[in-house]
Amino acid sequence: MKKNLKVSFIALICMLFFNQFAFSQQVKETETQPLTQILTQLAAQFKINFLYEESQLKQKQLIYKASDYTGKPLKQILDAIILPLNLSWYKVDDKNYSIFPTVPKTVTPVKQNVVPVVADSVAKDQVSGRLLDEHAKPLEYTTVTLLVATDSSFVINSLTDLDGKFIFPSVKPGNYKIRVSPIGYSPYTTKPFTVGGNTPVSIAPIAMQSSGENLKEVKITASKPLVEAKSDRFIFNVDNSAMAVGNSLQVLKSAPFVRISADNTVSLQGKRTMILIDGKPVPDAALENILQTMPAGNILKIELITQPSAKYDATFGAVINIITKKSQIEGFTGDVRADGSTGKYATGNLNTSATYKHKNLTLYASGGVTKGDNIFSISSERFQDPTDPLYYLTNNWSRISHNNLYNFQASAELQLNKNQSIGLFANGGIFYFKGPWATTNEFGRKNIRTDSVSYTDATFNQRASSYTYNFNYHLLADSGKNDLVVLATFTPWKRNLFQDFPSVLYDGSGNIIRIPTHYQNRNKAAIDVYIGQADYTHEFKKQWKLETGVKFQYTNSNTSVNYQDNRNGAFTSNPIFSNESNLKESIGSVYGILSKDWKKDKVQLGLRVENTQANFAGNFKQNYSNLFPTFLYQHNFNQEYNISISYKPTINRAPYYELVPYTVLLNRYTIEQGNPSLTPQFDDTYTLSANIHKLNLSLSYTHTKGTIGLFPYRQDLATKVTYFTRQNLDRASDVSLYLFYPVKINDWWETLNSGTPIGYNMAEGPVLGTHYKLAAFHSDFKSSQVFKISKNLKLQVDAYYWTNYVQDLSKNTGNKNVDASFLLNLWEGKGQLRLGGNELIFKRNDYLIERNYGSFNSAERVSTDSKRVFVGFTYKFGKSKIQKSDTKLGNEDALKRL
């Protein structure tokens, strides 16, 4: 079966490749061709993008003979095919060209020194500005028109970039004004301004207002690059691409430098990563479920911020912000999404959302349910008796979780006037997990005999809930020069876990030796987080910008552990393993960022100051402050070549529950405990990056002090019990070379390649009273192939490979496999059908972790139900595509520590 699957899959790829190759050779030399088809050929030939409204070009056809233009410059080709069709073209930058209808000139236009040529021209005076929507978000790829002030005669068009910026590079002295009329917004014309004196003119940011009309959607054809490389981040454009298949977790697996661990922990370039969805944090406990129930087709783009500024909490070394599709056109919309997947066990979810906007009020609501089963198992073998090196203990356990997850979200936003808005936001989730947690422990001498076997038929039952309530206020004044955001957030989080551990001890022949003490454990936690935050941005003249803000976070954590056993004939509490604790923590912070843009250079200086005060009743008090300076410098040689350097320090505070002396019995011979003496981990990261055409190289060095990891700290040789806790190592370091290289091979095939060609990391510190050091080289690579089979059908194939690596004084095996998925668009985009699978070619990815600490040696294999097939369907209803507005909550750091 597996062999047939491999052969079929390879045959499909070969068929797609050779059929398309043969088709591409059949050049129709003299036949009339659609203009859009010719532009697609030119885009692949010159590796550029054409931006146009499809409705304006779809009827345009001409006779095009490619051989007549061989060796000719792009300007000559565009003039020959565009101008005769009553169209014009404009070079936005080296990668983007705008095509638009020629504007009738009823009066003589002012002669300009602006010529749409491919080569750079010398500017007399430059006019620049920025276009924003009513929520101060950039308006991308929007036409901006320069007019003569006296008679409104046309001069030239420009197109905004991804940041909403536009430039008229060479304008003759005179009086002008700018007019903007994007779809769905009220037309706007600036006041007249003067150009002259060889001084660049900077227009104040233009904030557009929604028109309030139910306009039909205009399809804009713009071949955005799949991934864009910026000085501090990568922008993964998922919208309407083959990447938008399955769920959002599926998309993240395809993103550059993103790694998904066995327990679905998401990290970017190996750093502790903040996950945001439209700027809102995702709790760790619910992260996997939220990402799996969020359709990839609803994602517009993903920001992979590898070098976050001082604006972000110092806890995180990287940020992933998933940005969903949204607009603010009047009307009602919604969607229904259903997804399902199966491996050894199956799971499914159903979600729906709806948005209503009327004038200045926007309402949004969504809800969903996820039901299913999953399995997580660990098979380990450890040697821990120094007097008998062959004596071993196996610890094999398997947890089958029956899950019922319920989530909701609601928000309301009111635009008070042109410059002010207020908003309310609430979301929540209730999660139920229960099932068997069977454990088998075998004792004996390796390859000689089995002395005894302990079987624990454990069960667990957990109920958890998480809610967030937020109020926010936004002020945008002086045409965007001053931006103020104030918010208040309250997050209550609760967990109630019950475990039951009945067990039987057998001898090597299967006879019962005895019935060990039956014990139970109930672990409760209630954590309340209160946050107040204000962020302010001011744009000065000459491209200077100041960002500053303050934040205060207060956390009240209450936990209790009630351990009971029946050694006296009835279940009674054991005070040795039971406890109650209260931890109160407050973190106050202030930050400032000063940045300056020149023509070819950019500098960003930031400083964040954080003060932490903690009081663990009856145990300790802490009061410490830290400074976190950040730095970024970038030099642009031209549009395709730049170099940058940056510095970013971070702090990794221990999760709240790790600072309390809890006791969790994973099984009869493995106990995990909290560590009140755990101290924060500090990282210093230095990065040197270079963009060479489409190739992005980044050399990163991270030095870590006080690495936090889970290690054995005590062994009881008489009872065979090993106690584990999280503790600090002395130091660690990592140096890695990251590579990113996207290639658009032709109009039906593009590829995205990323990885770490070479890296070297090291860690050292004490374990069980002895100092250890471990270091090794590592490498990884990921390649995504996207095939456009037809207008509505796409195929994506992801291949990835990781070598063995070391982490936290442990040796870890790498993995390799291939994922693939199809995307079928139905009913002009209103429906989407997705079908795919994970780990299709090689065996299931398991993770082997080896530890060697003198008297303690172990090999642990982690297995999940990761080899799966999935299917999903999305249907959108309503008159227009509108969704909730972006709301920042500010509780990112607190939720990551729950």
C-alpha positions in Angstrom: 0.0 0.0 0.0 2.7 2.4 1.0 4.8 1.5 -2.1 1.8 2.1 -4.4 1.1 5.4 -2.7 4.7 6.6 -3.3 4.6 5.5 -6.9 1.3 7.2 -7.6 2.4 10.4 -6.0 5.7 10.5 -7.9 3.8 9.7 -11.2 1.4 12.6 -10.5 4.3 15.1 -10.1 6.0 13.8 -13.2 2.8 14.0 -15.2 2.2 17.6 -14.2 5.7 18.6 -14.9 6.1 17.0 -18.4 2.6 17.9 -19.5 3.1 21.6 -18.6 6.6 21.5 -20.2 5.2 20.2 -23.4 2.4 22.7 -23.4 4.9 25.6 -22.9 6.8 24.6 -26.1 3.7 25.0 -28.2 4.1 28.7 -28.9 1.3 30.1 -31.0 3.3 32.5 -33.1 0.6 34.4 -34.9 -2.7 33.8 -33.0 -4.5 36.6 -31.2 -3.8 36.2 -27.4 -5.4 37.8 -24.4 -3.3 40.6 -22.9 -3.5 39.0 -19.5 -1.8 35.9 -20.9 1.0 37.9 -22.5 1.6 39.8 -19.2 1.8 36.4 -17.4 4.6 35.3 -19.8 6.5 38.6 -19.4 6.2 38.4 -15.6 7.9 35.0 -15.7 10.5 36.1 -18.2 11.6 39.3 -16.4 10.7 38.0 -12.9 8.4 41.0 -12.1 4.8 41.5 -11.1 2.0 43.3 -13.0 -0.7 45.1 -11.0 -4.1 45.7 -12.7 -7.8 45.5 -12.4 -8.8 42.3 -14.3 -12.1 43.8 -15.5 -10.2 46.6 -17.3 -8.0 44.1 -19.2 -10.0 40.9 -19.7 -11.4 42.1 -23.1 -8.0 43.3 -24.5 -6.4 41.1 -27.1 -3.7 41.5 -29.6 -1.4 39.5 -32.0 1.8 38.8 -30.1 4.8 37.1 -31.5 7.4 36.5 -28.8 10.3 36.0 -31.1 9.8 39.6 -32.4 10.8 40.9 -29.0 13.7 38.6 -28.2 16.5 40.6 -26.6 14.5 43.9 -26.4 14.2 45.9 -23.2 11.1 45.7 -21.1 10.2 49.4 -21.8 10.1 48.8 -25.5 8.0 45.7 -25.2 5.5 47.4 -22.9 5.2 50.5 -25.1 4.5 48.3 -28.1 1.8 46.1 -26.6 0.2 48.4 -24.0 -0.1 51.9 -25.6 -2.0 50.8 -28.7 -4.7 49.4 -26.5 -5.5 52.8 -24.9 -3.7 51.7 -21.8 -0.8 53.1 -19.8 1.9 51.6 -17.6 3.9 52.9 -14.7 6.9 51.4 -12.9 6.1 51.3 -9.2 9.5 49.8 -8.3 12.0 47.3 -9.7 9.5 44.4 -9.1 6.1 45.9 -9.7 4.5 47.6 -12.8 1.0 49.1 -12.8 -1.3 48.8 -15.9 -4.3 51.2 -16.1 -6.5 52.9 -18.7 -5.1 55.9 -20.3 -6.6 59.1 -18.7 -8.2 61.4 -21.3 -6.4 64.8 -21.2 -8.9 67.6 -21.9 -6.4 70.2 -21.1 -2.7 70.3 -21.7 -0.9 68.6 -18.9 2.1 69.9 -17.1 5.2 68.4 -18.7 7.0 66.2 -16.2 10.4 64.8 -16.0 8.8 61.5 -14.9 9.2 58.9 -17.6 8.2 55.3 -16.9 11.5 53.8 -17.9 13.2 50.8 -16.4 16.4 52.6 -15.5 16.5 55.0 -12.6 16.0 58.7 -13.4 17.4 61.8 -11.7 14.6 63.5 -9.7 14.2 67.2 -9.6 11.7 67.1 -6.6 10.2 64.1 -5.0 6.7 64.0 -3.6 5.9 61.1 -1.1 3.3 60.2 1.4 1.4 57.3 3.0 -2.2 56.0 2.6 -4.1 54.5 5.5 -7.5 53.1 6.1 -9.9 54.4 8.8 -8.1 52.1 11.4 -4.7 53.5 10.5 -3.7 50.3 8.6 -1.8 50.6 5.3 -3.8 50.5 2.1 -1.8 48.3 -0.2 -1.5 48.6 -4.0 -3.9 51.6 -4.2 -3.7 54.1 -7.1 -2.8 57.7 -6.0 -3.1 60.5 -8.6 -1.1 63.7 -8.8 -3.1 66.6 -10.3 -2.4 70.2 -11.2 -3.9 72.4 -8.4 -5.4 75.1 -10.7 -7.4 72.9 -13.1 -7.2 69.4 -11.7 -5.5 68.2 -14.9 -3.8 64.8 -14.7 -0.1 64.5 -14.2 0.8 61.0 -13.2 -0.3 58.0 -11.1 1.5 56.1 -8.4 0.8 52.9 -6.6 1.1 52.3 -2.8 3.4 49.6 -1.6 2.8 47.0 1.2 3.3 49.8 3.9 0.8 52.1 2.1 3.7 54.4 0.9 3.6 56.1 -2.5 6.3 58.2 -4.3 6.2 60.6 -7.3 10.0 60.5 -7.9 10.4 63.5 -10.3 8.0 66.4 -10.2 8.5 69.8 -11.9 8.1 72.9 -9.6 4.5 74.1 -9.3 1.3 73.8 -7.3 -0.3 70.4 -7.1 -2.8 68.3 -5.2 -3.4 64.6 -4.7 -6.6 62.6 -5.3 -7.4 59.1 -4.0 -10.6 57.1 -4.6 -10.1 53.4 -3.7 -12.9 51.0 -3.9 -15.1 51.0 -0.8 -13.8 54.4 0.5 -15.0 58.0 0.0 -12.9 59.9 -2.5 -10.4 62.3 -1.0 -8.4 65.3 -2.4 -5.6 67.0 -0.5 -5.2 70.7 -0.1 -2.9 72.3 -2.7 0.8 72.2 -2.0 3.9 73.6 -3.6 6.8 71.8 -5.2 10.0 73.6 -5.8 13.4 74.5 -4.4 15.0 71.1 -4.9 13.5 70.0 -1.6 11.6 66.7 -1.2 7.9 67.2 -0.3 6.4 64.8 2.3 2.6 64.7 2.5 1.0 64.0 5.8 -0.5 60.5 6.1 -3.9 60.3 4.4 -6.5 58.4 6.4 -9.4 57.2 4.2 -13.0 56.7 5.4 -15.3 53.9 4.4 -17.8 55.0 1.8 -20.7 53.1 3.3 -21.8 51.8 0.0 -22.5 48.1 -0.9 -20.1 47.9 -3.8 -19.5 44.8 -5.7 -16.0 43.4 -5.2 -13.6 44.4 -7.9 -11.0 41.7 -8.5 -7.5 43.1 -8.5 -4.9 40.9 -10.2 -1.5 41.4 -8.5 1.1 38.7 -8.4 2.5 39.4 -5.0 5.6 37.4 -4.2 4.9 34.4 -2.1 7.3 35.6 0.6 8.7 39.1 1.0 11.9 39.7 3.0 12.1 42.8 5.1 14.9 44.0 7.4 13.3 42.5 10.6 10.7 40.1 9.2 9.3 37.9 6.4 5.8 38.4 5.1 4.2 35.1 4.0 1.4 36.0 1.5 -1.0 33.2 1.9 -4.1 34.8 0.4 -5.5 33.0 -2.6 -2.4 30.7 -2.9 -1.9 27.0 -2.8 -0.6 27.5 0.7 -4.1 28.3 1.9 -5.1 24.7 2.4 -6.2 22.8 5.5 -6.0 24.7 8.7 -3.6 27.4 9.9 -1.3 24.9 11.6 -0.9 23.4 8.2 0.1 26.7 6.7 2.6 27.4 9.5 4.3 24.1 8.7 5.0 25.6 5.2 6.2 28.9 6.5 10.0 29.7 6.4 12.0 28.9 9.6 8.9 27.7 11.5 9.2 24.4 13.4 6.3 22.4 14.9 7.3 20.1 17.7 5.8 16.7 18.6 3.3 18.4 21.0 2.6 21.1 18.3 4.6 23.8 20.0 5.3 26.5 17.4 8.7 28.3 17.2 10.4 30.6 14.8 14.1 30.1 14.2 14.2 28.1 17.4 13.3 31.2 19.6 10.5 31.5 22.1 7.7 32.8 20.0 4.7 34.9 20.6 1.7 33.8 18.5 -0.8 36.5 17.5 -4.0 36.3 15.4 -4.8 39.8 14.1 -2.7 41.1 17.0 -4.5 39.1 19.6 -2.6 36.5 21.7 -3.3 32.8 21.6 -3.0 30.9 25.0 -0.6 28.0 24.9 -3.1 25.6 26.3 -5.5 26.2 23.5 -3.0 27.0 20.7 -3.2 23.8 18.8 -7.0 23.6 18.9 -7.4 27.2 17.8 -5.0 26.8 14.9 -6.6 23.6 13.8 -10.1 25.1 13.8 -9.0 28.2 11.9 -9.3 27.6 8.1 -6.2 28.5 6.2 -8.4 30.0 3.5 -9.2 32.9 5.9 -5.6 33.9 6.2 -4.4 36.9 4.2 -0.7 36.8 5.3 1.6 35.8 8.1 4.2 38.1 9.6 7.3 36.2 10.7 9.1 38.8 12.9 12.6 37.4 13.5 13.9 40.6 15.0 11.1 42.2 17.1 11.7 45.7 18.4 11.5 47.0 22.0 7.7 47.5 21.4 7.2 43.8 22.0 7.5 42.2 25.5 11.0 41.3 26.3 9.9 37.7 26.9 9.8 36.8 23.2 12.7 36.5 20.8 10.3 36.1 17.8 6.7 36.9 16.9 4.3 35.3 14.5 1.3 37.4 13.6 -1.4 35.6 11.6 -3.4 38.3 9.7 -6.9 37.3 8.5 -8.8 38.7 5.5 -10.8 41.7 6.3 -12.4 44.8 4.9 -14.8 47.5 6.2 -17.5 47.7 3.5 -21.0 48.1 4.7 -23.1 45.0 5.0 -23.4 41.5 6.5 -21.2 38.5 5.9 -20.3 35.2 7.4 -18.9 31.8 6.8 -19.3 28.2 7.8 -16.3 26.0 8.1 -16.1 22.2 8.6 -12.8 20.3 8.8 -11.9 16.7 9.6 -8.8 14.6 9.8 -8.0 11.1 10.6 -5.0 9.0 11.4 -5.2 6.2 14.0 -7.9 8.5 15.6 -10.2 11.1 14.1 -11.2 14.6 15.0 -13.5 17.2 13.5 -14.6 20.8 14.0 -17.4 23.1 13.0 -17.1 26.9 13.2 -19.2 29.8 12.0 -18.7 33.6 12.1 -20.7 36.6 11.1 -20.0 40.4 10.9 -22.4 43.3 10.6 -21.3 46.9 9.9 -23.6 49.9 9.8 -22.2 53.3 9.5 -19.8 53.8 12.5 -20.7 50.5 14.3 -19.1 47.1 13.6 -20.3 43.9 15.3 -18.6 40.6 15.1 -19.4 37.1 16.6 -18.1 33.6 16.1 -18.4 30.2 17.7 -17.3 26.7 17.2 -16.9 23.2 18.6 -14.2 20.6 18.2 -14.7 17.0 19.0 -12.3 14.1 18.6 -9.6 11.8 20.0 -5.8 11.9 19.9 -3.0 9.8 21.3 0.3 10.8 22.8 2.7 8.2 23.9 6.2 7.9 25.3 8.4 4.8 25.3 11.5 5.1 27.4 14.3 3.0 28.9 16.5 4.3 31.7 19.5 2.9 33.6 19.9 4.5 37.1 21.6 2.0 39.4 25.4 2.8 39.5 26.0 -0.5 41.4 24.4 -2.6 38.6 24.9 -0.9 35.2 22.7 -3.5 33.4 19.7 -3.0 35.7 17.1 -1.1 33.7 13.6 0.4 34.0 11.2 0.9 31.1 8.6 3.6 31.3 6.0 3.1 28.5 2.8 5.1 28.7 0.1 6.1 26.3 -2.5 8.8 26.8 -5.7 8.7 24.7 -7.5 11.9 25.1 -11.2 12.3 24.3 -11.6 16.0 23.6 -14.6 18.4 23.6 -13.7 22.0 23.0 -16.0 25.0 22.8 -15.0 28.5 21.9 -16.7 31.9 21.2 -15.7 35.4 20.4 -17.6 38.7 20.2 -16.6 42.3 19.6 -18.1 45.7 19.0 -16.3 48.8 17.7 -17.8 52.3 17.5 -16.2 55.0 15.4 -16.8 58.1 17.6 -15.6 60.5 14.8 -13.1 60.6 12.1 -10.1 60.3 14.5 -11.5 58.3 17.5 -12.9 54.9 18.1 -13.7 52.7 21.1 -14.0 48.9 21.2 -15.1 46.0 23.4 -13.8 42.5 23.0 -14.5 39.1 24.6 -13.5 35.6 23.9 -13.5 32.4 25.7 -13.1 28.7 25.6 -14.1 25.7 27.7 -12.1 22.5 27.3 -12.8 19.0 28.4 -10.2 16.2 28.3 -10.6 12.7 29.7 -9.4 9.2 28.9 -7.1 6.4 29.8 -3.4 7.0 30.7 -2.0 3.5 30.9 1.6 2.9 32.0 3.8 -0.2 32.0 7.1 -0.3 33.9 9.4 -3.3 33.4 12.4 -4.0 35.7 15.3 -6.3 35.1 18.7 -6.8 33.6 19.2 -5.8 30.0 19.0 -8.8 27.6 19.2 -11.2 30.6 15.9 -11.4 32.5 12.8 -9.5 33.5 12.4 -9.3 37.3 9.0 -7.6 37.6 6.4 -5.6 35.7 4.2 -2.9 37.1 1.0 -2.1 35.2 -0.9 1.1 36.1 -4.4 1.5 34.6 -4.5 5.2 35.2 -7.3 7.6 34.0 -7.5 11.4 33.9 -10.2 14.0 33.7 -9.5 17.7 33.2 -11.7 20.7 32.7 -10.1 24.0 31.8 -11.4 27.5 30.8 -9.9 30.7 29.6 -11.5 34.0 29.0 -10.4 37.5 27.9 -12.3 40.8 28.3 -10.9 43.9 26.7 -11.7 47.6 26.4 -9.7 49.7 23.9 -9.5 53.3 22.8 -7.8 54.6 19.6 -7.0 58.2 18.7 -5.5 59.2 15.4 -4.8 62.9 15.1 -3.0 65.3 12.8 -3.6 63.2 9.7 -1.8 60.2 11.3 1.2 62.0 12.7 0.0 61.2 16.3 -1.4 57.8 17.1 -2.5 56.8 20.6 -3.9 53.4 21.7 -5.1 52.7 25.3 -6.4 49.4 26.5 -7.4 47.4 29.6 -7.6 43.7 29.7 -8.7 41.0 32.2 -7.9 37.3 31.7 -9.2 34.7 34.2 -7.8 31.1 33.7 -8.8 28.0 35.5 -7.8 24.3 35.5 -9.1 21.3 37.4 -7.2 18.0 36.8 -8.0 14.7 38.5 -5.8 11.6 38.1 -6.5 8.0 39.4 -3.6 5.5 39.6 -4.6 1.9 40.4 -1.8 -0.6 39.7 -0.7 -4.2 39.9 2.9 -5.6 40.3 3.7 -8.9 38.4 6.8 -11.1 38.5 8.7 -12.1 35.3 6.3 -15.0 34.8 3.2 -13.0 34.9 2.1 -13.9 38.5 0.8 -11.2 40.8 3.3 -10.2 43.4 1.2 -7.6 45.2 -1.3 -4.7 44.8 0.6 -1.4 45.4 -1.0 1.5 47.2 -3.8 3.0 45.2 -3.4 6.8 45.0 -5.3 9.8 43.4 -4.3 13.3 42.7 -6.3 16.5 42.2 -4.5 19.6 40.9 -6.4 22.9 40.8 -5.2 26.3 39.5 -6.9 29.7 39.2 -4.9 32.6 37.7 -6.2 36.1 37.2 -4.3 38.6 35.0 -5.0 42.3 34.9 -3.3 44.6 32.3 -3.3 48.3 31.5 -1.4 49.6 28.5 -0.9 52.7 26.4 1.1 53.0 23.1 1.9 56.3 21.4 3.5 57.1 18.0 4.6 60.5 16.7 5.9 61.1 13.2 8.3 64.0 12.9 9.5 65.8 9.8 12.3 64.3 7.6 11.3 60.7 8.3 11.9 60.7 12.1 9.5 58.6 14.2 9.1 58.1 17.9 7.2 55.2 19.4 6.7 54.9 23.2 4.5 53.2 25.6 3.8 52.0 29.2 2.4 48.7 30.4 1.4 47.3 33.9 0.6 43.7 34.5 -0.6 42.2 37.7 -1.1 38.4 38.2 -2.7 36.6 41.1 -2.1 32.8 41.0 -3.7 30.3 43.4 -2.9 26.6 43.1 -3.6 23.5 45.2 -2.5 19.9 45.0 -4.4 17.2 47.0 -2.7 13.9 47.0 -4.6 11.0 48.5 -3.9 7.3 48.9 -5.6 4.3 50.5 -2.7 2.8 52.5 -4.9 2.9 55.6 -7.9 1.4 53.9 -9.6 4.6 52.8 -8.5 7.6 50.7 -6.9 10.2 52.9 -4.8 13.2 52.1 -1.0 12.8 52.2 0.6 16.1 53.4 4.0 15.2 52.0 2.7 15.6 48.4 -0.2 18.0 49.1 0.1 21.8 49.2 -1.6 25.1 48.6 0.1 28.2 47.3 -0.4 31.8 46.3 1.9 33.8 44.0 1.4 37.5 43.3 3.4 39.1 40.5 3.5 42.6 39.0 5.5 43.7 35.9 5.8 47.3 35.0 7.4 48.3 31.8 8.1 51.4 29.6 9.7 51.5 26.2 10.8 54.0 23.6 11.9 53.6 20.0 13.5 56.3 17.8 13.8 55.6 14.1 15.1 57.5 11.1 14.8 56.7 7.4 17.2 58.1 4.8 17.2 57.4 1.1 19.5 54.3 1.5 19.8 53.9 5.3 17.6 53.1 8.2 18.4 53.2 12.0 16.2 52.1 14.8 17.2 52.5 18.5 15.0 51.1 21.2 15.0 50.7 25.0 12.6 48.7 27.2 12.7 48.9 31.0 10.9 46.2 33.0 10.5 45.9 36.8 9.3 42.6 38.2 8.0 42.1 41.8 6.9 38.7 43.0 5.6 37.5 46.4 5.2 33.7 46.9 3.6 33.5 50.3 5.8 31.7 52.8 8.6 31.0 50.3 10.2 34.1 48.7 10.0 37.7 47.6 11.5 39.1 44.4 12.1 42.6 43.2 14.3 43.2 40.2 14.6 45.5 37.2 16.1 44.9 33.7 17.1 47.0 30.7 16.5 45.7 27.2 18.1 47.9 24.6 17.5 47.0 20.9 19.3 48.1 17.8 18.7 47.8 14.0 20.7 49.3 11.1 20.0 48.7 7.5 21.8 49.9 4.4 20.2 49.6 0.9 22.6 49.5 -2.0 19.7 49.4 -4.4 16.3 47.7 -4.7 17.7 44.2 -4.7 20.8 44.4 -2.4 20.9 45.4 1.3 22.6 44.5 4.5 21.4 44.9 8.1 22.7 44.3 11.7 20.6 44.0 14.8 20.7 43.2 18.6 17.9 41.9 20.7 18.0 40.8 24.4 15.1 38.8 25.9 14.0 37.3 29.2 12.3 34.0 29.7 10.4 34.0 33.0 9.3 30.6 34.3 5.6 29.7 33.9 3.7 30.6 37.0 2.9 27.0 38.0 6.6 26.1 37.8 7.4 28.4 40.7 5.1 26.7 43.1 6.1 23.3 44.8 3.5 21.3 43.0 3.8 17.5 42.7 2.5 15.6 39.7 2.8 11.8 39.6 3.2 11.0 35.9 3.4 7.3 37.0 4.5 5.3 40.1 8.2 5.8 39.2 8.2 9.2 37.6 7.4 12.3 39.6 7.6 15.9 38.4 7.8 18.8 40.9 7.8 22.6 40.8 10.9 24.7 41.6 10.4 27.9 43.6 14.1 28.8 43.2 13.9 28.8 39.4 15.3 32.1 38.0 14.7 33.8 34.6 16.6 32.8 31.5 18.3 35.7 29.6 19.2 35.6 25.9 21.3 38.0 23.8 20.9 37.7 20.0 23.1 39.3 17.4 22.0 39.1 13.8 23.8 40.0 10.5 21.5 39.8 7.4 21.9 40.4 3.7 19.4 40.4 0.8 21.0 39.6 -2.6 18.4 39.7 -5.3 15.9 37.1 -4.0 18.4 35.4 -1.7 18.2 36.2 2.0 21.0 35.2 4.3 21.0 35.7 8.0 23.8 34.9 10.5 22.5 34.8 14.0 24.4 34.3 17.3 22.5 33.8 20.6 24.2 33.6 24.0 22.0 32.3 26.8 22.5 32.5 30.6 20.4 30.3 32.9 18.8 28.0 30.3 15.6 26.5 31.7 15.1 22.8 31.1 13.5 19.7 32.7 16.1 17.5 34.3 16.2 14.7 37.0 17.3 16.1 40.3 16.9 13.2 42.7 16.9 9.4 42.5 15.5 6.9 45.1 17.3 3.6 44.3 15.2 1.7 46.8 11.8 2.6 45.4 13.1 3.2 41.8 11.5 6.6 41.7 13.1 9.5 39.8 12.1 13.1 40.6 12.2 15.6 37.8 12.1 19.4 38.0 12.8 22.4 35.8 16.1 24.0 36.7 18.7 26.5 35.3 21.8 25.5 33.4 24.9 27.7 33.5 25.0 28.8 29.8 24.2 27.9 26.3 24.9 29.3 22.8 23.8 28.9 19.2 25.2 30.2 15.9 23.2 29.5 12.8 23.2 30.6 9.2 19.6 30.9 7.9 18.9 30.9 4.2 15.7 31.9 2.3 15.4 31.6 -1.5 12.0 31.8 -3.4 11.9 31.0 -7.1 9.1 31.5 -9.6 10.0 29.0 -12.3 7.2 29.9 -14.6 3.5 30.8 -14.5 2.4 27.4 -13.2 5.3 26.4 -10.9 6.9 28.2 -8.0 9.1 27.0 -5.2 9.9 28.3 -1.7 13.2 27.2 -0.1 14.3 27.9 3.5 16.5 26.4 6.2 19.7 26.3 8.1 22.6 25.1 5.9 24.8 24.9 9.0 24.5 25.7 12.7 26.3 24.9 15.9 24.9 24.9 19.5 26.2 24.2 23.0 24.8 23.9 26.5 26.5 23.2 29.8 25.5 23.1 33.5 25.0 20.8 36.5 22.7 17.8 36.6 22.5 15.4 39.7 25.5 17.2 41.2 27.8 16.8 38.2 28.8 19.3 35.5 28.0 18.4 31.8 28.6 20.0 28.5 27.1 19.0 25.1 27.6 20.5 21.7 27.0 19.6 18.0 26.5 20.8 14.5 23.0 20.8 13.0 21.2 21.5 9.7 17.7 21.6 8.3 16.0 22.4 5.0 12.4 22.9 3.8 11.2 23.2 0.2 7.6 23.9 -0.9 6.5 23.3 -4.5 3.3 25.0 -5.7 1.7 23.8 -8.9 -1.2 25.7 -10.6 -3.0 22.8 -12.3 -5.9 25.0 -13.5 -7.6 28.3 -12.7 -9.3 26.8 -9.7 -7.1 23.8 -8.8 -3.7 24.0 -7.1 -1.3 21.4 -5.6 1.2 22.1 -2.9 4.0 19.6 -2.0 6.2 20.3 1.0 9.4 18.3 1.7 11.5 18.8 4.8 14.6 17.3 6.4 16.2 17.9 9.8 19.5 16.4 11.0 20.1 15.2 14.5 20.6 18.1 17.0 21.3 18.8 20.7 19.1 20.8 23.1 19.3 21.3 26.8 22.0 18.6 27.4 20.0 16.1 25.4 20.5 14.4 22.0 17.6 14.6 19.6 17.0 12.8 16.3 15.9 14.6 13.2 13.2 13.7 10.8 12.1 13.9 7.2 8.9 13.5 5.2 6.6 15.0 2.6 3.2 16.7 3.0 0.8 17.4 0.1 -2.6 19.1 -0.4 -5.0 20.2 -3.1 -7.1 23.3 -3.1 -10.2 23.6 -5.2 -12.1 26.9 -5.5 -15.8 26.6 -6.1 -18.6 29.0 -7.1 -16.2 31.9 -7.9 -14.5 31.8 -4.5 -17.5 31.4 -2.3 -16.6 27.8 -1.6 -13.3 26.0 -1.0 -12.6 22.3 -0.8 -9.3 21.1 0.6 -7.9 17.6 0.5 -4.4 16.5 1.7 -2.2 14.5 3.9 0.7 14.7 6.2 3.8 12.5 6.3 2.8 10.7 3.0 6.1 9.2 1.8 8.2 8.0 4.8 7.3 6.4 8.1 5.6 8.4 10.8 7.8 11.1 12.4 8.7 10.0 15.9 11.2 11.9 18.1 14.0 10.1 20.0 15.6 12.0 23.0 18.7 10.6 24.7 20.1 11.8 28.0 23.3 10.7 29.7 23.9 12.1 33.2 26.3 9.6 34.8 24.2 7.4 37.0 21.1 8.3 34.9 20.9 7.2 31.3 17.7 7.3 29.3 16.3 7.0 25.8 12.8 8.3 25.2 10.8 8.0 22.0 7.8 10.4 21.6 5.0 9.4 19.3 1.9 11.2 18.1 -0.9 10.5 15.6 0.8 12.7 13.0 0.4 10.6 9.9 -3.0 11.8 8.8 -5.3 12.7 5.9 -7.6 15.7 6.1 -10.5 17.2 4.2 -12.2 20.6 4.8 -14.9 22.8 3.3 -15.6 26.5 3.6 -18.6 28.4 2.4 -18.9 32.2 2.6 -22.2 34.0 2.6 -23.3 37.6 2.6 -23.0 40.6 0.3 -19.4 41.5 1.0 -16.2 40.3 2.6 -16.1 42.0 5.9 -14.7 40.8 9.2 -13.9 42.0 12.6 -11.5 44.9 13.1 -8.1 44.5 14.6 -8.0 44.7 18.4 -4.8 44.6 20.5 -5.3 43.1 23.9 -1.9 43.4 25.5 -2.0 40.1 27.5 0.4 38.3 25.2 3.1 37.6 27.8 0.7 36.6 30.5 -1.1 34.1 28.4 2.1 32.5 27.2 3.0 31.7 30.8 -0.4 30.2 31.8 
